[in-house]
Amino acid sequence: MDQQRPPSAAPEEGAKGDPWHAFGYLTSGVLVYGFGGWALDRWLGTSFLVVIGILFGAALGMYMTWARFRPEEPQDKTSQDKT
């Protein structure tokens, strides 16, 4: 019988490079935080929080995209030898 790998060791084929994840992070960040800024503008009677919310959401979406798609760092041989 074939040895089965645990689920954590299974390779992620295609999941790491899916461009829809990047689109989703950027779009949802702008929409969610833009809506939050708009709601705070209506509640507080201001007119600048929607812009701050959109910019913050875009920055957060770019960070999330970067965090997901950055190249993996190679593991040290010394840390692998200890286990």
The first five atom37 places (N, CA, C, CB, O) and aatype in JSON, in Angstrom:
{
  "aatype": [12, 3, 5, 5, 1, 14, 14, 15, 0, 0, 14, 6, 6, 7, 0, 11, 7, 3, 14, 17, 8, 0, 13, 7, 18, 10, 16, 15, 7, 19, 10, 19, 18, 7, 13, 7, 7, 17, 0, 10, 3, 1, 17, 10, 7, 16, 15, 13, 10, 19, 19, 9, 7, 9, 10, 13, 7, 0, 0, 10, 7, 12, 18, 12, 16, 17, 0, 1, 13, 1, 14, 6, 6, 14, 5, 3, 11, 16, 15, 5, 3, 11, 16],
  "atom_mask": [
    [1, 1, 1, 1, 1],
    [1, 1, 1, 1, 1],
    [1, 1, 1, 1, 1],
    [1, 1, 1, 1, 1],
    [1, 1, 1, 1, 1],
    [1, 1, 1, 1, 1],
    [1, 1, 1, 1, 1],
    [1, 1, 1, 1, 1],
    [1, 1, 1, 1, 1],
    [1, 1, 1, 1, 1],
    [1, 1, 1, 1, 1],
    [1, 1, 1, 1, 1],
    [1, 1, 1, 1, 1],
    [1, 1, 1, 0, 1],
    [1, 1, 1, 1, 1],
    [1, 1, 1, 1, 1],
    [1, 1, 1, 0, 1],
    [1, 1, 1, 1, 1],
    [1, 1, 1, 1, 1],
    [1, 1, 1, 1, 1],
    [1, 1, 1, 1, 1],
    [1, 1, 1, 1, 1],
    [1, 1, 1, 1, 1],
    [1, 1, 1, 0, 1],
    [1, 1, 1, 1, 1],
    [1, 1, 1, 1, 1],
    [1, 1, 1, 1, 1],
    [1, 1, 1, 1, 1],
    [1, 1, 1, 0, 1],
    [1, 1, 1, 1, 1],
    [1, 1, 1, 1, 1],
    [1, 1, 1, 1, 1],
    [1, 1, 1, 1, 1],
    [1, 1, 1, 0, 1],
    [1, 1, 1, 1, 1],
    [1, 1, 1, 0, 1],
    [1, 1, 1, 0, 1],
    [1, 1, 1, 1, 1],
    [1, 1, 1, 1, 1],
    [1, 1, 1, 1, 1],
    [1, 1, 1, 1, 1],
    [1, 1, 1, 1, 1],
    [1, 1, 1, 1, 1],
    [1, 1, 1, 1, 1],
    [1, 1, 1, 0, 1],
    [1, 1, 1, 1, 1],
    [1, 1, 1, 1, 1],
    [1, 1, 1, 1, 1],
    [1, 1, 1, 1, 1],
    [1, 1, 1, 1, 1],
    [1, 1, 1, 1, 1],
    [1, 1, 1, 1, 1],
    [1, 1, 1, 0, 1],
    [1, 1, 1, 1, 1],
    [1, 1, 1, 1, 1],
    [1, 1, 1, 1, 1],
    [1, 1, 1, 0, 1],
    [1, 1, 1, 1, 1],
    [1, 1, 1, 1, 1],
    [1, 1, 1, 1, 1],
    [1, 1, 1, 0, 1],
    [1, 1, 1, 1, 1],
    [1, 1, 1, 1, 1],
    [1, 1, 1, 1, 1],
    [1, 1, 1, 1, 1],
    [1, 1, 1, 1, 1],
    [1, 1, 1, 1, 1],
    [1, 1, 1, 1, 1],
    [1, 1, 1, 1, 1],
    [1, 1, 1, 1, 1],
    [1, 1, 1, 1, 1],
    [1, 1, 1, 1, 1],
    [1, 1, 1, 1, 1],
    [1, 1, 1, 1, 1],
    [1, 1, 1, 1, 1],
    [1, 1, 1, 1, 1],
    [1, 1, 1, 1, 1],
    [1, 1, 1, 1, 1],
    [1, 1, 1, 1, 1],
    [1, 1, 1, 1, 1],
    [1, 1, 1, 1, 1],
    [1, 1, 1, 1, 1],
    [1, 1, 1, 1, 1]
  ],
  "atom_positions": [
    [[0.83, -1.19, 0.0], [0.0, 0.0, 0.0], [0.86, 1.24, 0.0], [-0.94, 0.01, 1.2], [1.98, 1.25, 0.52]],
    [[0.34, 2.27, -0.59], [1.04, 3.55, -0.59], [0.97, 4.2, 0.77], [0.46, 4.48, -1.64], [-0.03, 4.1, 1.48]],
    [[2.05, 4.86, 1.13], [2.03, 5.63, 2.37], [1.26, 6.91, 2.11], [3.47, 5.93, 2.88], [1.44, 7.56, 1.08]],
    [[0.41, 7.25, 3.04], [-0.37, 8.46, 2.89], [0.3, 9.57, 3.68], [-1.82, 8.26, 3.36], [0.78, 9.37, 4.79]],
    [[0.32, 10.75, 3.06], [0.87, 11.9, 3.74], [-0.19, 12.54, 4.6], [1.43, 12.92, 2.74], [-1.38, 12.49, 4.26]],
    [[0.21, 13.13, 5.72], [-0.78, 13.86, 6.52], [-1.27, 15.08, 5.73], [-0.17, 14.3, 7.88], [-0.56, 15.57, 4.86]],
    [[-2.48, 15.56, 6.03], [-3.04, 16.69, 5.27], [-2.14, 17.91, 5.26], [-4.38, 17.06, 5.82], [-2.15, 18.66, 4.28]],
    [[-1.37, 18.15, 6.33], [-0.53, 19.33, 6.36], [0.64, 19.22, 5.4], [-0.02, 19.56, 7.77], [1.2, 20.25, 5.0]],
    [[1.03, 18.01, 5.02], [2.16, 17.84, 4.12], [1.73, 17.77, 2.66], [2.93, 16.59, 4.49], [2.58, 17.71, 1.77]],
    [[0.44, 17.79, 2.39], [-0.03, 17.73, 1.02], [0.33, 19.02, 0.29], [-1.55, 17.49, 0.97], [0.15, 20.1, 0.85]],
    [[0.84, 18.93, -0.93], [1.21, 20.14, -1.66], [-0.03, 20.93, -2.08], [2.05, 19.78, -2.9], [-1.06, 20.36, -2.42]],
    [[0.11, 22.23, -2.03], [-0.98, 23.11, -2.46], [-0.77, 23.42, -3.93], [-1.05, 24.42, -1.61], [0.02, 24.31, -4.28]],
    [[-1.44, 22.72, -4.78], [-1.28, 22.94, -6.21], [-2.27, 24.0, -6.67], [-1.48, 21.64, -7.0], [-3.48, 23.8, -6.59]],
    [[-1.74, 25.12, -7.14], [-2.59, 26.16, -7.7], [-3.2, 27.09, -6.68], [0.0, 0.0, 0.0], [-3.63, 28.18, -7.05]],
    [[-3.25, 26.71, -5.42], [-3.89, 27.57, -4.42], [-3.03, 28.77, -4.08], [-4.18, 26.78, -3.16], [-3.56, 29.83, -3.73]],
    [[-1.72, 28.65, -4.17], [-0.82, 29.73, -3.81], [-0.82, 30.83, -4.87], [0.59, 29.2, -3.6], [-0.62, 32.0, -4.53]],
    [[-1.04, 30.51, -6.12], [-0.92, 31.49, -7.18], [-2.23, 31.9, -7.82], [0.0, 0.0, 0.0], [-2.23, 32.36, -8.96]],
    [[-3.33, 31.75, -7.14], [-4.63, 32.09, -7.71], [-4.82, 33.61, -7.72], [-5.76, 31.4, -6.93], [-4.87, 34.22, -6.65]],
    [[-4.95, 34.24, -8.89], [-5.1, 35.7, -8.93], [-6.43, 36.19, -8.35], [-4.97, 36.18, -10.34], [-6.55, 37.36, -8.01]],
    [[-7.42, 35.33, -8.24], [-8.69, 35.75, -7.66], [-8.56, 36.05, -6.17], [-9.76, 34.68, -7.89], [-9.33, 36.84, -5.63]],
    [[-7.59, 35.42, -5.51], [-7.35, 35.76, -4.12], [-6.87, 37.2, -4.0], [-6.31, 34.81, -3.5], [-7.33, 37.94, -3.13]],
    [[-5.96, 37.6, -4.86], [-5.44, 38.98, -4.84], [-6.57, 39.96, -5.14], [-4.29, 39.15, -5.86], [-6.7, 40.98, -4.46]],
    [[-7.38, 39.66, -6.14], [-8.5, 40.52, -6.48], [-9.49, 40.63, -5.31], [-9.22, 40.0, -7.72], [-9.99, 41.71, -5.01]],
    [[-9.75, 39.51, -4.67], [-10.66, 39.5, -3.53], [-10.14, 40.3, -2.35], [0.0, 0.0, 0.0], [-10.91, 41.03, -1.72]],
    [[-8.86, 40.17, -2.05], [-8.28, 40.93, -0.94], [-8.36, 42.43, -1.21], [-6.82, 40.51, -0.71], [-8.77, 43.2, -0.34]],
    [[-7.99, 42.84, -2.4], [-7.98, 44.27, -2.72], [-9.4, 44.84, -2.75], [-7.29, 44.51, -4.06], [-9.67, 45.9, -2.19]],
    [[-10.3, 44.13, -3.41], [-11.68, 44.62, -3.53], [-12.39, 44.64, -2.19], [-12.45, 43.75, -4.51], [-13.04, 45.63, -1.85]],
    [[-12.27, 43.58, -1.45], [-12.98, 43.54, -0.16], [-12.4, 44.55, 0.82], [-12.91, 42.14, 0.45], [-13.15, 45.13, 1.61]],
    [[-11.09, 44.77, 0.8], [-10.5, 45.78, 1.67], [-11.04, 47.17, 1.38], [0.0, 0.0, 0.0], [-11.4, 47.9, 2.3]],
    [[-11.1, 47.52, 0.11], [-11.61, 48.84, -0.28], [-13.09, 48.96, 0.06], [-11.39, 49.09, -1.78], [-13.52, 49.99, 0.59]],
    [[-13.88, 47.93, -0.23], [-15.31, 48.0, 0.01], [-15.65, 48.03, 1.51], [-16.0, 46.83, -0.65], [-16.46, 48.85, 1.94]],
    [[-15.05, 47.16, 2.27], [-15.38, 47.07, 3.7], [-14.95, 48.33, 4.44], [-14.71, 45.83, 4.33], [-15.75, 48.93, 5.16]],
    [[-13.7, 48.71, 4.27], [-13.22, 49.88, 5.0], [-13.76, 51.19, 4.42], [-11.7, 49.91, 5.0], [-13.92, 52.17, 5.14]],
    [[-14.03, 51.21, 3.12], [-14.69, 52.38, 2.53], [-16.09, 52.56, 3.08], [0.0, 0.0, 0.0], [-16.51, 53.67, 3.39]],
    [[-16.83, 51.45, 3.21], [-18.16, 51.52, 3.78], [-18.11, 51.93, 5.25], [-18.87, 50.17, 3.65], [-18.94, 52.71, 5.71]],
    [[-17.12, 51.41, 5.97], [-16.95, 51.81, 7.37], [-16.65, 53.3, 7.5], [0.0, 0.0, 0.0], [-17.19, 53.96, 8.39]],
    [[-15.81, 53.82, 6.63], [-15.52, 55.25, 6.64], [-16.74, 56.08, 6.27], [0.0, 0.0, 0.0], [-16.98, 57.14, 6.85]],
    [[-17.51, 55.59, 5.31], [-18.73, 56.3, 4.92], [-19.72, 56.33, 6.09], [-19.37, 55.64, 3.67], [-20.35, 57.35, 6.36]],
    [[-19.87, 55.2, 6.76], [-20.79, 55.12, 7.9], [-20.34, 56.05, 9.03], [-20.88, 53.67, 8.42], [-21.16, 56.72, 9.65]],
    [[-19.05, 56.09, 9.29], [-18.55, 57.02, 10.32], [-18.73, 58.47, 9.89], [-17.07, 56.75, 10.6], [-19.02, 59.33, 10.73]],
    [[-18.57, 58.76, 8.61], [-18.82, 60.11, 8.1], [-20.27, 60.52, 8.35], [-18.5, 60.19, 6.6], [-20.54, 61.63, 8.81]],
    [[-21.18, 59.62, 8.05], [-22.61, 59.94, 8.27], [-22.91, 60.13, 9.75], [-23.5, 58.82, 7.7], [-23.69, 61.01, 10.12]],
    [[-22.32, 59.32, 10.59], [-22.58, 59.35, 12.03], [-21.96, 60.58, 12.69], [-22.06, 58.09, 12.69], [-22.58, 61.22, 13.54]],
    [[-20.73, 60.9, 12.28], [-20.01, 62.01, 12.91], [-20.19, 63.35, 12.19], [-18.55, 61.67, 12.99], [-19.8, 64.39, 12.72]],
    [[-20.78, 63.33, 11.0], [-20.99, 64.55, 10.24], [-19.72, 65.09, 9.6], [0.0, 0.0, 0.0], [-19.59, 66.3, 9.38]],
    [[-18.78, 64.21, 9.3], [-17.53, 64.62, 8.65], [-17.58, 64.25, 7.18], [-16.3, 63.97, 9.34], [-18.56, 63.69, 6.7]],
    [[-16.5, 64.56, 6.46], [-16.48, 64.21, 5.03], [-15.14, 63.64, 4.58], [-16.81, 65.44, 4.21], [-14.9, 63.53, 3.38]],
    [[-14.26, 63.27, 5.51], [-12.95, 62.79, 5.12], [-12.69, 61.33, 5.5], [-11.9, 63.65, 5.74], [-11.72, 60.74, 5.02]],
    [[-13.52, 60.75, 6.31], [-13.25, 59.39, 6.79], [-13.45, 58.33, 5.71], [-14.14, 59.09, 7.96], [-12.83, 57.27, 5.76]],
    [[-14.31, 58.6, 4.73], [-14.49, 57.63, 3.65], [-13.2, 57.49, 2.85], [-15.66, 58.06, 2.73], [-12.86, 56.39, 2.42]],
    [[-12.49, 58.59, 2.64], [-11.22, 58.54, 1.91], [-10.18, 57.77, 2.72], [-10.71, 59.96, 1.59], [-9.44, 56.96, 2.17]],
    [[-10.13, 58.03, 4.01], [-9.19, 57.31, 4.88], [-9.51, 55.83, 4.89], [-9.22, 57.89, 6.31], [-8.61, 54.99, 4.85]],
    [[-10.79, 55.49, 4.95], [-11.2, 54.09, 4.94], [-10.82, 53.39, 3.65], [0.0, 0.0, 0.0], [-10.35, 52.25, 3.67]],
    [[-11.02, 54.05, 2.52], [-10.67, 53.46, 1.22], [-9.16, 53.26, 1.12], [-11.16, 54.34, 0.06], [-8.71, 52.2, 0.68]],
    [[-8.38, 54.25, 1.52], [-6.93, 54.13, 1.45], [-6.41, 53.06, 2.4], [-6.28, 55.47, 1.78], [-5.52, 52.28, 2.05]],
    [[-6.97, 53.01, 3.62], [-6.57, 51.98, 4.57], [-6.94, 50.59, 4.06], [-7.21, 52.24, 5.95], [-6.16, 49.64, 4.19]],
    [[-8.13, 50.46, 3.48], [-8.55, 49.17, 2.93], [-7.68, 48.73, 1.77], [0.0, 0.0, 0.0], [-7.37, 47.54, 1.64]],
    [[-7.29, 49.66, 0.91], [-6.41, 49.32, -0.2], [-5.04, 48.89, 0.3], [-6.28, 50.51, -1.16], [-4.46, 47.93, -0.2]],
    [[-4.52, 49.62, 1.29], [-3.21, 49.25, 1.86], [-3.27, 47.89, 2.53], [-2.74, 50.32, 2.86], [-2.36, 47.08, 2.38]],
    [[-4.32, 47.63, 3.28], [-4.47, 46.34, 3.93], [-4.63, 45.22, 2.9], [-5.67, 46.36, 4.89], [-4.08, 44.13, 3.08]],
    [[-5.38, 45.47, 1.84], [-5.53, 44.47, 0.78], [-4.21, 44.17, 0.08], [0.0, 0.0, 0.0], [-3.93, 43.02, -0.26]],
    [[-3.39, 45.2, -0.13], [-2.07, 44.97, -0.74], [-1.16, 44.19, 0.19], [-1.42, 46.31, -1.12], [-0.41, 43.32, -0.24]],
    [[-1.24, 44.5, 1.49], [-0.44, 43.75, 2.45], [-0.86, 42.27, 2.48], [-0.56, 44.37, 3.85], [-0.02, 41.38, 2.49]],
    [[-2.16, 42.03, 2.5], [-2.65, 40.65, 2.53], [-2.24, 39.9, 1.26], [-4.19, 40.63, 2.69], [-1.89, 38.72, 1.32]],
    [[-2.27, 40.58, 0.12], [-1.84, 39.97, -1.13], [-0.35, 39.64, -1.07], [-2.14, 40.89, -2.33], [0.07, 38.55, -1.46]],
    [[0.44, 40.58, -0.58], [1.88, 40.36, -0.46], [2.17, 39.19, 0.5], [2.58, 41.64, 0.02], [3.02, 38.35, 0.22]],
    [[1.46, 39.17, 1.62], [1.7, 38.12, 2.61], [1.36, 36.74, 2.06], [0.89, 38.39, 3.88], [2.03, 35.77, 2.39]],
    [[0.34, 36.65, 1.22], [-0.05, 35.35, 0.68], [0.86, 34.9, -0.46], [-1.48, 35.4, 0.2], [1.17, 33.72, -0.56]],
    [[1.28, 35.82, -1.31], [2.0, 35.45, -2.53], [3.51, 35.62, -2.44], [1.49, 36.25, -3.66], [4.2, 35.4, -3.44]],
    [[4.05, 36.01, -1.3], [5.51, 36.14, -1.22], [6.16, 34.77, -1.32], [5.93, 36.85, 0.1], [5.56, 33.76, -0.93]],
    [[7.39, 34.73, -1.83], [8.06, 33.43, -1.95], [8.39, 32.88, -0.57], [9.34, 33.56, -2.79], [8.72, 33.62, 0.36]],
    [[8.29, 31.58, -0.45], [8.6, 30.93, 0.82], [10.09, 30.95, 1.05], [8.06, 29.49, 0.85], [10.88, 30.76, 0.13]],
    [[10.48, 31.18, 2.31], [11.89, 31.19, 2.66], [12.36, 29.75, 2.84], [12.14, 32.01, 3.95], [11.64, 28.92, 3.39]],
    [[13.58, 29.46, 2.37], [14.08, 28.09, 2.54], [14.33, 27.8, 4.01], [15.37, 27.87, 1.73], [14.71, 28.68, 4.78]],
    [[14.12, 26.54, 4.4], [14.31, 26.11, 5.78], [15.8, 25.88, 6.03], [13.48, 24.81, 6.08], [16.54, 25.48, 5.14]],
    [[16.22, 26.14, 7.27], [17.6, 25.86, 7.66], [17.81, 24.35, 7.77], [17.93, 26.55, 9.0], [16.91, 23.63, 8.2]],
    [[18.99, 23.89, 7.39], [19.28, 22.47, 7.57], [19.42, 22.15, 9.04], [20.55, 22.08, 6.82], [19.09, 21.05, 9.46]],
    [[19.92, 23.1, 9.84], [20.12, 22.83, 11.26], [18.81, 22.64, 11.98], [20.91, 23.94, 11.9], [18.71, 21.8, 12.87]],
    [[17.78, 23.41, 11.6], [16.48, 23.26, 12.27], [15.79, 21.98, 11.83], [15.58, 24.47, 11.98], [14.99, 21.44, 12.59]],
    [[16.07, 21.49, 10.63], [15.47, 20.24, 10.18], [16.18, 19.04, 10.78], [15.5, 20.16, 8.66], [15.56, 18.0, 11.0]],
    [[17.49, 19.17, 11.06], [18.24, 18.05, 11.64], [17.84, 17.78, 13.07], [19.72, 18.32, 11.56], [17.97, 16.65, 13.53]],
    [[17.37, 18.78, 13.8], [17.02, 18.62, 15.2], [15.76, 17.8, 15.39], [16.86, 19.96, 15.84], [15.57, 17.2, 16.45]],
    [[14.88, 17.77, 14.39], [13.62, 17.04, 14.55], [13.71, 15.62, 14.09], [12.53, 17.71, 13.81], [12.73, 14.89, 14.17]]
  ]
}
